[in-house]
Amino acid sequence: MQKINRFGIVSFKKTDQVFSVIQRIADWATENSVPLTVHPCLRNFTDLPVAVDETAFITASDAIVSLGGDGTFLSVAHLCRFTEKPVVGVNLGGLGFLTDISPDAIEENLSKIRDGNYRTISRMVLDARLSRNGETIDSFHALNDVFINRINTPKLTSVSAWYGNDFITDFYADGIIVATPNGSTAYSLSAGGPIVEPTVQAFLLTPICPHSLTERPIILPSDREIRLVVNEKNPDLLLSIDGLKSVRLQSGDQVTVSYGGVDCNLMQLAEHSYFSLLRRKLDWGKVYKKQDGDHAS
């Protein structure tokens, strides 16, 4: 792969752990004569050069290093506006499905990236647009998911769903999620959705706490649009994009989700099976041994 000559550093938290990691990156960069630029949100937190704005930050960086968990990584992907700028994550959070670098191996992995010893993997990005009274009022991109959920009132909502010109059903539920395979291990998984290998180009349509137990998640090819229509007499509803941006919905609003070929580039430093990642992150196949003094029930 192409060698990386300039790194951009982003973190939206200013903790002692983040400061320590940035300092280690700075020491490595000084030793290896690698230019660094930090995001404007880190102004006054580090002595490293700070970009004047986000556009300058992206321009000054061949690759972006995200310090945090998957939420930070998602924010960085949105910050890069889903361009081809590669992003790599240092996992300072919890599960870390998107973050590839352990804090214990920062210097080693940055050296690999600098020397081009990595591969780029692409993840499909959702295109979504919100229409009201026949006019598009907003549009979005999402790496993980677009979802409609109720707020304030504990009542079921009703959302009609179409796949292309095919009517699916009126979902009576707390809400509904349209996820990418990359997002199958995020909110969709918590709502009972399936795990889908992330290179598959498909939509996951997952109802949230459906009233009918027969309304199950659906996997659909990404060659047609999914259209969601907010029905009359709904309680307050919110449209959320990757959990980062939210818009309050009204009855009759339409949310159209499609895949237009936009992808997000993630850096991967080691060859590993997706299933080894699932085993490690989700504790699949873990053997639980009874401790001394435990008694069978």
TAZIGI-V603979 format. One line per field, one symbol per residue. burial: + if it has 16 or more other ideal C-beta (glycine too) atoms within 10 Angstrom, else -. A space follows every 50 residues. Layout:
burial->???
This chain:
burial->---+--++++++-----+--++--++-++----+-++++--+---+-+-+ +--+--++-+++++++++++++++++++++-+--+++++++++--+++++ +----+--++-+++---+-++-++++++-++--------+++++++++++ ------+++-+++----+--+++++++++++++++++++-+-+--+-+-- -+++++++-+----+-++++-+--++++++---+--+-+++++-----+- --+++++++--++++++-+-------++-------------------
